[in-house]
Amino acid sequence: MVEPHDEDKGLVLTEEQLRRRKARNVAIAVALFVLVVLFYLVTVFKMGGNVANRPL
């Protein structure tokens, strides 16, 4: 049972809630990583292959 406010320990979560929190955190981290890679690839492809041949 979850106790809303325990003066000594704060909020006490069950094992199931801790497991779900960890799974949610992993899912958020994976989603952020995928977005970073997607933005990087879109940027590289928009610049095209001739980016190295530009005049200095």
Beta strands, then each sheet from edge to edge (+ up, - down):
end
